[in-house]
């Protein structure tokens, strides 16, 4: 009752607008089925199409177990006096102290504020973090809303539902895939495998405009830009101004190149590396033994890259084609030899 009273007072007394979720082509209305790629259009739609009577029913019947409100507070204004207010917290103080509105401040806040001032990047309202996907920003907000805390790793979460989903990561055991013979040591790894490989393999990267599906997120982004004219998001590194298409690639860049994170240590010479395969390649200098074995013919190679090139033989992947006679080759060196011997070209 207290949570519902607070959000209804905010919606009634300000131009703040709730976001149901980010799905399909963009931001979904909390009161109907309409979606908008630009949150500004969702805000305009909500304020013009949904009256105060509709807003009074907001979150009606929603269980507190999974209660969370995603609230757009861009250009926040008090509807009662027209005052511009920069933050959600200041709006609540203003409504209590100036307009004597009833708010319950003895409960943990489940209302997450968002501002959409930047056309491409999404910035956290509480810190300097930038994101190019709303989902990533939403997950980040758990850092600032520690309503429920994990007993194992001390991570904080907005609601109890998110905490319980997180807790699955700490459960160890033997978890066999329901579809194949693979076995995992955590329930989360098992479910992630089933979702990616057996259940939603072709649905993970679906275009919200035409429902075409892609096997990678980057291909989906390329499709959105070329076919639907959606502006490609870019994340800029705050340290060197390099730009990246995904939050993951930016995070890797910062950790590797600026924070100089090196967690994988050689036990022989104490050299440290950013990722495991760099350490594995380094270990060849000490052991001299090939460590990458082909599962088909059991040939062994010292480097993963060489093994991957070898596997193209078994897949009959003839990607190097002669433009003169059409003959195709698995290895680039074979193609070069052919071009020199048959066509007299040095390539």
N, C-alpha and C positions, 0 to 999 in steps of 0.2 A: 504494500500500500504506500509506503514512504517513497520507494523508488519511482512508482508510477506517478505519484503526486509531483515529484520534482521535475521529471521530464515533461509532464503536461503543462506545468507552469512555465517552463522554458519555451515550449512551442507556442503557447498562448501569448506570452509577453515579449517575444522577440521574433526576428526573422530567421533564426536558426532552423535548419531543415535536416531531418533524419535521412540516412541512406540505408536502404534495406540490405544491399550487398553490392559487390562489383562482379557482374557476370554477363556472359553474352557479349553485347557490344559496349557495355559500360556500366554506369551507376544506375541502380534500380530504385524506383520510387518505393517508399515504405507504405504507401496507401493504395497503389494500383500496380498494374503489370508493366508500365512504361519504363523504358531504359534510355539513357542518354550517354554518349561518349564523353561529353563535356559536363562536369558537375555544375557549371553555371546554368546550363539548360535545365538540369534537374531541379535546381533551386528555384528558377523562374516558374517551372511547371508546378512545383509543390505549393508555392505561395499564391499562384493564380487559380489553380484548379481544386485545391483541397481546403475546405473551410474549417473553422474552429471546432465545429461539431464533430467532424471526422477526426481531427487531431486529439479530441478528448478520449477517443477509443484506442489511441496508440498504445501498443504493447499489451493490450487487453488479453488476459488469459496466458500471457507468457510466463513460464516457470523461472524462478530466480536461479535455478541450477545453471541455465544457459543464458541468463539475462545480460545483454550488452547493447548499447546504443551508439551507433556511429553517426556523429552529428557534424554537419557542415556549418562552421561559424565564420565563414568568409564575409567580410564587411558587416560584422555583427552590429545590430541596432536594437535598442529597446523600443518596442511598439507602443509603450505607454507614454513616453516623453520624447522619443526621437533621438536619444543620446547615442553617439557612437561608442562602442565598448570593445576593447581589444581582445579580452580573454573570456572564457566561459566562467572562470572563478570570479572575475570582476562583475560579470553580468549577474550572477547569483547574489553577490554582496549588494549590488545596486538594487535588485528587486526586493531584497529583504529590508535594507536600510532606508531606501527612498520611497518605495511603493508599498511597503509593509505586506509583501506577499509571503505566504506560508511555505517555508522550505524545511526539510529535515536534514540537518547536517551531522547527525549522530550515526550515519551509515556510510559504508564504503562506497565510493563513487564508481558506477559502472557506465558512465557516459563519456565516450572518447571524442574529443574535439579535433576537427581537421580544418585546415585552411588551404584553399586552392588558389593561391596568388600567382604561382608560377605555371605557365602554359604547358611545360613539359615535365618538370621534376616535382615530386611531392616532398615537402619538407615537414618534419616533425614540429609540432607547435611548442614542444618543451626543450628541444635540444637542436644541435646543428646538423643532424643526420638528414640526408637526402635519399630518396628512393624513386625508381621509375615504375614500380608496380604498387597498386593500392594494397594488395595482399601482403607484400613485404612490409609496408608501413604499418599495417594493422597488427602484424606479428610483433613488430618493434615496440608497439605501445604497451605490451606486457611489461616492458622494463620500467615504465613509469607508473603502472597500476599493479602494485603488488598486493592485491586483495587476498589472494590465496597463494601460499608459499609451499614449494616442494620440500619435504623433510630430508630428502636425499642430497639434492644439489643446491638448495636455497634459491632456485629460480622462482620468480613471482609471476602471477597470472591474473587477468581481469576477473574471470569467473571460475566456478568450480569445475565446469565441464572441460575447459581448456586444461586445467590442472590434472584432471583424471586422464585425459588423452596423453598428456606429457608423461604421466607416471608409468604408462605402458613401456616407455623406453628403458626404465630401470628394472623391469622384470626379466630375469634370466632363466633359461631352461632350454628345453628341446622343443622346437615348434616346426612341425612338418607342413609343407605347402599342401593345401587341399586339392591342388590340381596336378602337381608333379612330385618327383621324389626329392626335391631340394629341402634341406633342413637348415633352420636358422636358430641362433642363440637367444634372440629376443622376439617377442610377439610383434613388435612394430616392424622389424625387418621382414618378417613373414608377410604381414599385411601389405607392406610397401611393394614387395615382390609380386604378390598376387594382383594387386591393383595395376602395376605397371606392365606385367607380362601377360596375365591371363584375363583380366576383367576390362580395364579401361585403356588398353594399349593405344588404340586409335582415337580415344576421346580426350586424352590429356591436353592436346593442343588443337582445339577445335575453334574455327573462326566463328565469331558471334554474328557475323553478317550473312554468310552464305552456308555455314555448317560444314565447309570443307575441312578435312582433318589432316594433320601433319605429324610426322614422327619426332620432330624437334621443335622447341619453342622458337629458335632462331628462324626456321623456315616459315613458321606462322607469322612472325614479325615481318619478314620479307614479303609475304603474301598480302598482309594488311596494307603495307606501303604501296605496293605496285598495283593491286587490284582495287582497293577501297580508298586509297588516298589518305590513310591514317598516318599522321606524322610519327616518324620513328623516335621513340624516347632515347635520351642519352644521359648517362650519369657522368658528371665531371669529378675527377679527383681533386680534393681540396688542397693537396700538397703540390701537385705538378701540372694540373689542368688537363691531363689526359682524359679522354672520354671513352665510356664503355656502354655496351648495349644492355647488359644485365647487372643486377646487384651482386651476383656471385662473382663475376669477372672483376668488378671493382674491388670487392672485398679481398679476393686473392691478390690483386695488384698491390693494395695497401699493405697487407701482411707481409708479402714477399719482398717488395721493393722499398717500402718506407719504414715499416716496423722491423724489417730484417728478421722475421720469424724463422727459426730453424729448429724444428722439434725432433728431427731424425738424425741421430748421432752415430757415427762410426765408432765401434768399440775398439778398433785397432789403432787408429790415428787421431781420434777425437774430432775429425771434421764433421760439420753439421750441414744438413740439407733441409730444404723447404718441404719436399714431398718424398714419398717412399721410393718411387722408381729412380730418383736421382741417387739415393743411397745405394740401391741395388746395382746401378751401373757403376758407381764408385767402387763397390766391393769386388768387382771383377779385377781391379788393379791389385788387390791383396790375394785373391784366391786363384785367379787365372782360369777359373772354371766357368763354362757356359751355364747359364741359369735359366734360359728360356727354351722350353722343349715343345716341339710340334706334336700335337696329340694324334695326328694322322700317321706320320712316318717316323716319328720319334727323333728326328734330327734336332740337335741342340745348338743354340746360338747365344752369344754373349750379350746381345742387346735386344730389347723388345722390338725396336724398330725393324731390325733385320728379320726377326721371326714374322712380323706382320707382312713384310714384303714377300717372304717365303710362302705364307699361307695363300697368297694370291694364285700360286701355282695350283693348289688343290681346288681352289674355287674357279679355276679357269678364267680369271679376271684379266682379260687382255685389253688393258686400258691404253696401251701405246700402239697407235695405228699409223701405218705408212700412208701418206696422202697421195702417193703415186700409184701403188699397186693394191692397196687395201689390206695387205697382210698385217695382222695384229700380234702384239707380243705382251707377255706378262711382265717382263722386266725391262726397265728403261735402257739398260746396257745392251740388251739383245736388239732392241729397236735401233739404237745408235749404230751397232755393228752392221745391221741390215742396210741402213741408210748409206753407210760408207761403202760397203761391198757391192751393193746392187745398184745404187743410184749416184755414187760418187759425191755424196754430200757429207761434210763434217758438221755434226750437230752436237 
